[in-house]
Amino acid sequence: MKIVSRNEELLRDALSCIPQPSSRASLASCNKLIRFEDISAAAFKIQCGVQKTPCMYSRLSKQYGMDIYLKKEFLQYTGSVKERGVLYLLMSLPQEQQRKGVIVASDSNFSMAVAYHASELRIPVFVIMSTSTAPARVRACRELGAMVISYGTTAKDSQVHARRLAQENGYLYLEEEDSAVYLSGLGTVGLEMYEQVPKLDAVIFPAGGHCGLLAGSAAALKHLNPHISVIGVESESFPVLQQSLKAGHPTDDQACNNHHFYGDVSGVCFGSNSLQLTGKLVDKVVAVREEDILISMLRLLEYERATVDAEGAIGLAALVAGKLPELKGKRVAVVICSGNLELHLLQQCIARALTLDNRVCRFSLVISDCPGDMSKLLEILAREEARVLDIKQERTFVTSELFTVEVICTVETRDKIHTAQLRNALLERYPTTAWTER
């Protein structure tokens, strides 16, 4: 079999078995590559291979003034919604190609999904990763059943090597594209949410460059109920989708360098099919700040016990930032699509989010270096119910009067109001208190 760079030719035979559109109008021929019937066929075929994840009422609802339901796709086996599209893609391959195997070249959620489901289907699977890939991601792909090969110092080096191996050995080189099969698999999320939450007013999805989940699910939801508002959310730092929609074609923004924090939402727009579906079916695309994403991650961890990455938290971030005031009092579903965050990055994100949420603060003040003065400071902190996280004393480089000590203190508070109360109490006793601004 000839190996080609795109999946459409290899999947043409598989697509021919999908039911043809009925006389009933659906999607208004906005995209000939994906129909509601395609998504229904995908849902039937993958139902035994992926989790039907819960879409649960959230404790955050009262805080934001609407009924929020969280579609917890991070509970998939590899922690990502990408499994839906990948499984349907692999199951749709011709048997001959399944026997030969597939190869991918990335360290993304897509490659992890390919590694797992190809192994489950007994398809030989190879993952090429650059030497700069995090060891945890390499180990995860190996544990999922893939043969992992480290090659090159950049992602481009790995891709070139993977394509060469595919050409030489008959493997199918897979990359995350917007083929009809892949989009149909992702679109099954929309089907499930419609069944799980009656009378939905709006659904919020992560957007960014890899907007296949948004496009595929929009196709399903708009067919079932055109009045459901479908909203995409991307980062202000990487407004790839908004730029592509404005230009009318996928943009290749070199600034989109797949930052580890953002993951797939910072990638370039990967296909015109997804873009066309998004432009015709998605009601709104908004952008949020990095600070809003971090606070959203914190809210999900505290209220839902959900440890998610930026891609998983970005949908809720639009509500945290107040970007969608028209949804007040409405019934809203938010897709939490990914939970793959490296541990060291998770620690940094939570620490930063606590500071942004005015719950960890730092101040410095000068007190007399006499017995009892430090105790008086600690008494004030105890009275104001502030939890001391760290306290340091500086004597050598203090430039104020002799026999004084500079105290640098980091404390934890309940919220913004509590922080203001603590600040006023300290300024009343120590007028020269300097507060470190976040």
N, C-alpha and C positions, 0 to 999 in steps of 0.2 A: 504493500500500500504506500502510496506517495505521501510523504509527510509535508504538511503545509503549515503556514504560520497561524492561520485562523481556524476555528473549530467548525464553522458553518458547513464546509464541504464534507468533513468527516461525519457530521451529524445529520446530513440531509436525509439519509435512509431512516434514521431514528425519528426524525420529525414527520416523516410521511405517515407514520402509524398514529399520530395524534389526530383526534377527530377534527373534521373540517367545520368551519363556522356554520351555525344554523341560520335560518332566515331571519331570526331575531337579531336586530342590530346590536353590536357590542363594540365599544371603543371607537366607533365611528371611523374605522380604518385609519386611525392616527398612526399606527405602526403595524405593518404587515407581518413582522417577525414574532409578535406575541399577541395572543388572544386569551380571553378568559378561559376558553376550553383547554388551552395549553397549560394554564396554571392549575386547573382542576385535575388534568391528567398527571401533572407533577405531584400534586398532593396525594393522589391515590398511590402513585408508584413509590414514594419515599416514606410513606406513613410508618413503615416498620423499621426504618433506618435512622430516623431522627426523633428527638423528643417533641411531643406536643406540649410546649412550655406553657406555664400558667400565665394568665393575664389578670392580675390581682388588684383589688382596690387598695390604694396606698394611704398610709397614715399622713402623708404630706398634703392630702386633699384640703383639709381645713386651713392649713397654713397659706395656701395659694388661692383659696376661694373657688375651687372647682372640684368636680369628681374626677380624680386621677386614677387611671388603671395602668399598671406597669406590665408590659409584655416582656417576660424575663428570658430573653434568648441567650443570655450569658450562661444559662443552665445547660446548654448543649454540651456534649461530651468534651469537645475541644474548646468550649467557652466562647463560641462565636456563631452568629447566624449564618455565616458563610457555608456551614455544613449542608444547608438545604440545597443551594445551587450546585455545590460540588457533587453531592450524592446523585442528584438527577443527571448531571453532566456525565458522570462516570457510568451510571447505569444505562445511559443512552448510547454509549460507544459500541461500535460493532465488536462482535466476539473476538475477531482476529486481532483488533487493536487492544482489547483487554488482555489477551494472551501475551502480546508483546510488551505492554507496560506503558507507563506515563512518567514524565519528568517535569519538575517545576524548579524555578530558580528564584526563591525569595524567602524571607523570614517572617512572612505575614500570616494572618489568620487563615488566609486562603491556602497556603502551603500546608499548614497544620491539618486543615480539613481534608485536603487531598491525601496526605499521609495516612490519616486514620481510615477514611472510607475506602481508599484503594486497597489498603491492607485487609479490611473487612470483606471486600469483594474478591480477594485473592488476585488482585491486579498488581504486578510488580511496580513499585513506585520508588523514584529516586528524587532526592531534594538536594539541589546545589546551593550552598550558602557561602558567602564571603567569609574570610577569616576574621572580619570585624563583628560578626554576628554574636549576640549575647550567648554565652555557654548554656544558659537555661533554655533558650529556644532550640538550640541544637539538640540538647538532651531530650526535650519534649518530642521533637519530630522522630528521633530514634525510638523512643518508647512507644510512639504511636504506630511503629512498624515500617518506617521508611528507611531506605539506605541513604544516609546523609554523607555528602561529599563536600569538603571545604575546598574552595577554589577562588583565587583572586582576592584583591583587597577591596573591591567595590561591587555593588550589586550588578553593574553593567558587565563586569568581568564574569560573574557567575552566569548571567543570562547568555552571554556569547558561548561559554563553555557548554551550557545545557543544550543550546540549539545544535551545537556540533555533535554532541553525544546522541541527540535525537536523530539527526540525519544519518549518523554512522550505524546506529543500532536498531532503528525502526521504532523508537519510542515516540509517543505523542507528546510534544512539548505543550504544556498547558500554562496559560497565563490568564489572569482575571480579566475577561472581556465581557462584552454585553451581548453574547449570543442569546438566541431565543430560549434555548434550553436552560442556560444559567439563570436568566431573568425569571423564567417560569418557576424554577425552584425557589428563588428568593421571594417571589410573589406569594408563595403559600403562607407567609406570615400574615398578609392582609386577609386571606381567607379565614385563618384561625381566629384573628381578632374579631372579625365580623360575627363569627359564631359565638365567641366567648363573652362579648360585651354587647348586649342589646342596646339599641337606640344611641349609638355613638354619634357625637357631633363633630369630632375632629380626631385625627391621628397624627402624631408627630414622629418623624423619622430622622436619623442622622443623614446628612447629605455629603457635601464635599465632592472630591473628584470621583470616588467610587460610589456613585449614586444608584447602583443596580437595585439595592433593597428598596429605595424610595420609588424608583420607576416601576419595578415589578409589582410591588404591593399596591401602588396607586392604580395600576391596571385592574387589579382584583377588586379593590374597594369601590372605585368609580363605576364599575360594571354592576356591582351589587346595590349600591346606593349613591347616585351622583351628588347627593346633598351632603355627604360626609366631606368635611374639609381636610385635605391632605397637605401637610406642612413639612418642609425640609429645613434642617438647621445645620449650618456650617460655621467654621471659625472665622472671625474677622481677620485673623492672620493669614488665612488661606481661603479667600472667597472664590474658589475655583468654579463652583457651579453657577454662581451669579454672573461671573465674568463670561462663562461659556454661553449662558442663556442670552446675555446681552449681545454677544458677538454672533450668535446663531450657529456656532460650531464649537467643538471641543477646543479649549485653549491649552497651549503647552507652556505654562508659566514655570520658568526655571526656578522661581523662588519656592516652589512646592517641592521640598526635598525629603518628604516623608520623615519629619521629625519624630523621634521615638515616642514623645508624649502624645502626639496627635494620631499616630498610626496611619490607617488608610484614609482618614478624612483630609489629610494634607496632600494626597497624591493628585496627579494630573487627571483631568477628565478623560476616562478611558474609552468612551464610545459614543457614536452619534445616535445609536438606537435608544440608549438610556436617556440621552439628552432630549431627543424628540419626544419620548414618552413624558418626561418631566415637564417640558415646556407646555404640553397639551393637557396634562392631567393634574399636575400639582398646583394647588391654589396659591401657595406662598412659600418663599424661601427667605429665611432670616439668618443673620450672622450674630454670633455671641463672642464675648471677650474670653480670654484665657482665664481670668479671675472667676467668671461665672461658671465655667466648666469645673474648676477646682472646687468651688462651693457646692456644685451639684454632686460631685463625687463624694464630698463629705456628707451631704444630706442622705444620699443613698446608703452610705455605710452606717450612719446613725439610725435612720428610721426604718430601713429595709434590710439591714445586715447584708447588703450587697456590695461586694468589692468589685468595682468596674473600672475600666480605663476611660480615656477621654472620649473615644468613639461611643462607648456605652452611655456616658453621662451627658453627651452634648444635647440630646433631645430635651431632657429635663432642664438643662441650662437656660433654654429659651423661656421657661416659666420662672426660673429663679431670677432672671434678669428683667422680668416684666416686659418681654418683647411681644407678648401676645395677649394684651388686655381684653381683646374681644372674646376670649374664651372663658371669662369669669362667669361662674354659674353653669358652665356647660359640662358635658361628659366627654372626657378627653383620654385617649390611650397614648402612651409613650412607649416606644420600643427601646428597650435596654439591650443593645445588640451584641455587646462584647465585654468580656471580663478578663482579658489577658494583659495584665500589667506587671512588669518586673518588680520584684520586691523592693529593691533600693529606690526605684522611682516612686512606688506607692508611698514609701515613708516620706520622701520629699514632698509629694503632693499633699498629703494629709497635714504635714507640719505647716506648709504654706497656706493651705485652706483655713486652718485654725486662726492664723494671723489675719488673713483677709476678712474672716468672719468676726473680727474684734474679740476673739476669745483667748488669744495669747498676746500679751503685750510686754513691752520692756521700758523701763525708766531708769534714770540715774539721778542721784542726789548726793550732796555732801553733808556729812554729819560729824560731830566731834568724836575724836578717837578716844573716847572715855568709856569706862565700864557702864553698861546700862543703856547707852544710846542706841545700840543695835537692837537691844531687846524692845525698846520703845517703838522702833520701826516695825518689828515683827508683830508687835501687839496691834498696831494699826492695820496691818495686812490681815491678821486673824479676825479682828473685829469686822472688817469689810468682807470677810469670807473669800479672800483671794488665795488661791493655792500657789505656793512658791515652787517654781520649777527649777530655778537656778539663781544663785546669788554670789557675787564676786566683790572683793574689796581691793581697792587700789590706793596704795599709800605713797609709793615712790614718786610717781609722776603727777601728783596732785598740785595744781598751781595756785590753789587758794591759800588761806592762812595756815599757819603751822598747826600741827597736832589735829589735823582733820583727815578724814578718809572718804574717798568716793565709793559709793555703793552702786553697783549695777545689778538690777534685779529683773528677772523674767518671771511673770506670773500668769496663771490661767484664771479667766473669769467666765461667768455664765453667758454673757451676751454684751451687746453694745451699751445697753443702759447700765449694766453692772460695771463695765469698764469706765464709763463717765463718772459714776459715783466714787469709784476708787481714786480716780484722778483728782477729783475735787477734794477728797479727804486728805490726800498727800500734799496738794498745793496749800491747803489750809495750815498744815503743820510745817511743811518744808516749801516755802515760796519759790525756791530756786530749782525745784524739781524739773528735770528735762525729760520729756516724753519722746521716745523713739517712734517717729512716724513710719507707718508701713509703706 
